[in-house]
Amino acid sequence: MLPIVAVVGRPNVGKSTLVNRIVGGRPAVTEEMPGVTRDRREFRAEWIGREFLLVDTGGWELKPGEPIVSEIRQQAEAALATADVIVYVTDATAGVSDDDAGVIKMLRSADAPIVFAANKIDDGGKDRLIDDLWALGIGEPFPVSAFHGRGMGDLLDRIVELLPESEEHPPEDDLPRLAIIGRPNVGKSTLLNHLLGENRVIVSDVPGTTRDPIDTVVELEGETYRLIDTAGIRRKPRITEDADFYSVLRAREVLAGADVALLVIDAIDGVTHQDQRIAAEVVEAGASLVIILNKWDLIDDEARDIMERSLGDRFGFVSWAPVIRISALTGARTKRIPGAIRYVLETRQNRIGTGELNRLVREWTGAHPPPVRKGRRPRILYAVQGGVGPPTFIMFVGGGDLGPDYLRFIEGRLRNELDFTGAPVRVIARRRERAPA
């Protein structure tokens, strides 16, 4: 396994900005307000040839006033328990607060070595602020500006110097990627914790608790996956904070790279218009889809009948997706999920030979010719399967346009012929240009 570097500190000292600077890009949500980072987040990082796992944590507070703040603190403490190196971040321009003192007291009982990052030292004129920080007794303060990048080389040199030797580890880039998606507060994080067998992310009744995608590796029934729990995808009018906006944006970025999306639906609410929109985004992204009806144990028989009808009516366009009815809280029927994941990963790789495909297309178009459009009847000249994951078919057409309705007809026939359960099937029409005389 890669050595683990945990970044800790009180709220709003620049931990996520420091993580973004080390990793590159903006993988962690940052905002000028405390408590934006809530769960532990893990990133692969590298410096002068050494790879390590960088763990971003929520702000640690000495006297948490709300239950969710207490859970953020527990997540930060859990990160310390597994760390090989701890990076303690403080705002050098703000002095030492009671929260800082509490973090330092906790760090003194940790087993891992500590690297002290004195943040927000943007220029040499502020270097004098470092002198007072030596008195804290946790080692040399490294003056850095995570925002501007000042001093980061020296800080990273020290981190790498303290890292234990890495063990051989298999590359993770080839692991199938699973995304847990859905509206806010439908049980996505509860499901993730159940699949992992630990309280990896904070679970709260407050919608929007998860803001950053939580990326981790999990083994389910002997198969290894990269599992990502995303922030709840809200409708645009309900996105009221910058952090919410970037969280939703990152959830959609995760979906774009996912092989399988586990769409969690609150069975109490039924299928909403927003659930339909999210399912449509899954299809657009090309990910396979498994629908998870959560809280199934909390509704009676009448409500279940209504839910089943709602599912058929509103999710008719993804009727090919398997549906699993579970309770993420109790774990009821969650054992069905790994098998469904494995199955839909297989079906998205299914192929039809070119000869067989063209024989079938001729049969289908002979029985049901494409409709005449603008006075011309299109004709499918040739068909090929252009790819898998998701299955993609290309129809070379002459004489007119097929239209989306006929492409859906071809998709339906393809699904009847070969098992594409859980996989979106793309059927693309391409006009075959007339050869020059």
N, C-alpha and C positions, 0 to 999 in steps of 0.2 A: 504494500500500500504506500501511497505517497505520504511524506511527512505532513503534519497538519499545523498550520499557523492560524491561531485564533486572534481576531482583532476585537478588543474590548475597551470599554470606557463609559463614562456617563453620557446622557443624551446630548446630541447636538454639538459634538466636539469635532466632527468631520470624519468619523470612522468609514462611512460609505464612500465619501469622496476619496479617502486614502485607498480603499479597496479598488475603486474605479481607476485610480491612477496606476496602481500596481498591475491590475489585470488588463487595462486598456479598454477604451470605449466607456459606455455607461451601463454596465450590467446591473448595478444596484440603484434603486430609487433614492434620490437625494432631494432634500427640500429644507428650507430655512425654518424648520419647526421641529421640536423634539418628537421622538417616537415614530418617525417614518419607517425605520427598519424595525420589524417586530419578530421575525423568525430568524433562525440560523440559516445562512445561505452559504453555499460552498462553490468556489471557483478554482479551476486549475490555473496556476500561475507559474512563471518561469523567470529566473534571473541568472545570468552568466552560466547557462547550461544546467542549472538545478531546477527541477520541477517540484512544486509543493501544492498542497490544497489550502487555499485561503478561505477562512470562515469569517464571514461578516455577522455581527451580532447586534441585537437591539441595545439601547442605552440602559445601563445598570443604574438603578435608583435606590438610595438607602432606605427611604420610606415610601414605597409605592402606594399611591392613593386609590388606585382602581384595580380590580381583579386582573384586567388584561396587562397592566403594568407589572404586576407581580409575576405573571407568566412570562413576560419578556425577560425579566430578571432571571427566572429559572432557566430559560433557554440560553442566556449568556453564561450562566454557571455550568450548564451541561457542556457547552463548548470547551470550557477550560479543562474539564475532566479528561478530554481526549486529545488535548493539544500537545504538540512537541515543542512549540515555541509560542509565547504569548506576546502580542504587540499591544501595549497599553497606550491609548491615545488620550491626550488632554488638550484643552484649549489653553495655550500658554499665555494668551492675552487676557484671560479671565481670572487668573489666580486659581487657588485650590479650594474647591467647594466641599461641603459635607459628603456629597455623592462621590467626589474624587477620593476622599479619605476612606469611604466605605469600600470602593473598588480596590484601593491599595491594600487595605487590611485583608481582603479576600485573596489578593494576589500573593501575599506573603505565605499563605498556606498551600499555594500551588506547587506542583513538582516541576513544572517546566520552566526553563529560563525565560526572562522577561526582557523585551526590547522596549524602551521608553521613547515614544514619539511625541515630542512637544510641537503640536500643530499650530498653524496660522502665524508662523514666523515668516512673513512675506518678504522681508528685506533685512539687511544687516543691522539696521537701526534697532531692531527688536531683539537682537541676540542677547542683550543684557537681561532679558526676562528669564533666560535659562538658568542664571546663577541661583535663583531662589529654589528651583526645582530639584537641585542636588540634595537639598535637605530632606526630601521625601524618602530617601534611603532605598530606592529600587534601581539604582544604577545610573549610568550616564544618560542624560536627556539628549536626544537627537533633534536639533532644530529643523523642522520641515514645514513646507507649505504644500499640503496635499492638493490644493486648488491650482497652484502655479507650478508644482513639480520641484520646488527648491528642496535640496537636501535628500531627495529620495534615493539617490545612488548610494550614499553612505548608509542610510537606513536599511536598504535591501542587502548591502554587503554584510551588515551585522546579522541580519536574519538568516542569510544563507550560511554564514559561518557557524551558527548555532544548530543548524538542522542535523538530525541524525542521518546516517547513511540510508538511502532509499532501498527498499526491497524491490525485486523484480515484480512488475505488475502488468497485466494484460492491457492493451490499448482499449479505451472505452468508446472511441469514436464510432466503432462499428456496432455498438449495442442498439437494439431496437428502442426507439424513443416513444414513450407513452406520456400523453398529456391529460391531466385531470382538469376538465373545464366545466363551466356552468355559470349560472347567475350567482351573485353574492349570497352567502349564508344558506346554501343548499346541502352542505355536508362534505364538501370536497376535502378539506383538511382532516376531518374525522376519518374519512375513507383512507387517505394517505397514511395517517398514523396507524390505522388498523393493518394495512398491507405491510408496513414496515415493522410492526410489532413494538413500536415505541412512540412516545409523545414527541415526534420530530418537529411538529409545527403547532402553533397556538390555535386552540379551538375556542371560539367565543360566540355568544349569541349576537354580538355586534356585527352587522354586515360590513364587509370590507376589511376584516382583520388581516387577511393575507394581502400584501401589496406586491411583494416581489415574487417571481416564480421560484419555487423551492425545487432544486435540482439535486437528485440523489440516485444512487444505484441500489437496486433491490433484486432479490432472488425470489421468484414465485414458482413453486413446484419444479425446482431444478433449472429454471430458465432465468437468465440474468437480463435485466432491462435498465434503461435510464428512465426514471420516473420523475415527472415534473408536475407539481401542483401549482396552478396559476391563480392569479387574482380573479375575482368574480368579474365577468364581462357585463358591464352595465350598458343601458341605453345612453346615448350622448347627453340628453337633457339632465340625466342624473349624475353626470360626472362634474363634481363641483370643486375639486381640488386638483392642483397640478400633480400631486402624487398619485391620485386616482387616474388621471389621464395617462401618465406614463405606465402605470400598472396595467391598465387595459391594453395599451399599445404593446407592452411586452408579452402579455398573454396571447395576443394575436401573432406576435413574432414566433412564440413557442409553437403555436398551432401550425404555423407555416412549415416548421421543420419536423413535425411529429409524424410517426408512422401510424400510431393508433391514438384516437381521442376517446377518452372515457367521459361521456357527457352525463353529468349528474343532474337529475331532475328531482325536485321536491314533490313527492307524491301527494302531500297535503294540498299544495297549491295547484297541482295538475300541470299540464303542458301550457306554458304561456307563450305569448307572441315572441318574447325575447328568447325563449328556448328554441323556437323555430328559427330565429335569425342566427343563433349560434350554430345550430345543426347545418344551416346553409353555408356558414363560414367553414365548417369542417369539410363539406363537399367541395367547396371552392379551393381549399388548401390541398385537397387530394389525400387527406388522412383517412384511414379506415375508422369506422365508428362503432362503438359499443354504447348503448343507452343504459344508464344505471338509474332505476327508480328507487330513490332513497326514502327512508322513513315509511316503508311499506307496512311495517308492523303497527303504525300509529293511525291507520285509517280502517274503517269498518267495511263490510262486504258491499254495501251500497256505494260507498265512495270508491271502492276498487272497481266496480262496474263502470262508474262514470269515468274513472281514470283510463280504463282500457279503451272506452269509446273515444275519449279525447286523444289518446295516443294514436289510434287509427286515423282519425280525422285530421289532426294537425301534423302528424309525422308521416303522412302518406308518401311524401316525396323521398323519404329515407326508410321505406318499409323493408328494405333489404338489411337493415341494421339489427343485430340481435339485441334483445331487451332482457335485462336481469333485474329482478326485484329484490332489494336488500334492505337491511338496517345497518348502516355503517357504525352506529353507536354500539350495538350488541354484537355485530359480526355475523348476523343471520344471513345465510346464503351468499356471503362474500366469497366462499370457496369456489363458486362458479365462475368468478371473474378470470383467474389465470387461464382456464381452459378456453374461455371465449377470446381472450387476447391472443393466445397461441393460434387459434383457428383462423381469426381474421387476418393475422400476419401471413398465414399460409395462402389464403384465398387471394390476397392482393398480388401474389406472384403467379397466379394461374395463367396459362397461355393456350391459344388455339393455333394450330398450324395454319400456314397461309393457304394451302390448298383446300383444307377443310373449311376455313373461314369463307373463302370465295364461293365454295359450293353452297354453304348455308345462305350467304347473302343473295345468291341467284335464286335460291328457293324462296326466300322471304319476299324479295322484290317481285318475283313472278306471281306469287299469291296476292300480294298487296303492293302494287306499284306506287311509287311516290306520286303525290298529287301534282296536278298541273299548276304552275305558278307563273303569272304574267304571260300566259299563252304558251309556255314551254314546259314539257315534262322532263325533269332531270333523270339521269340514268347513272347508276353506280357502275363504273367501269372496272374498278379493282379495289380490293380492301386488304389492308395489312394490319397486324397488331404492332403498333409502334413502340410499346414498352409495357412494363409492369410497375407495380408499386406507385401509383394505382394503375390498373389495366387501362391501356389507351389504344383506341382503334382509329384508324384513318381511312376514310372513304374518299377515293378519287372519283370526282363527279364530272359529268359532262352534260350539256344541254339545259342547265338551269340550276336553281338552288333547292336543296333538300328541305330546309326549314327545320326549326327546333323540334316540332312535333314529330317529324319522321325520324329524326335522330334519337328521340326518346323511344320510338317504336323499335328501332334497331337495338338500342340498349336493352329493352325488355326481352327481345328475342335472345340476345347474348346471355342474359342472366338465366333464361330458361334452359340454355344449352350447356352452360358451364357454371360451376359454383363460384360466385363472387360475393358470398355472404360477407357483409360488413365493409366491403370495398366500394368506393365510388368508381363507376365505370365512365370513362371519357370517350365519347364518340365524336370525332372531328371530321368535318367535310372540307375537302380541298378541291378547288376547281382545277381541272386538268386543262392547261392551256393548249390551244390549237398549234400544232407544229408549223413553223414558217414554210411557205411554199418554196 
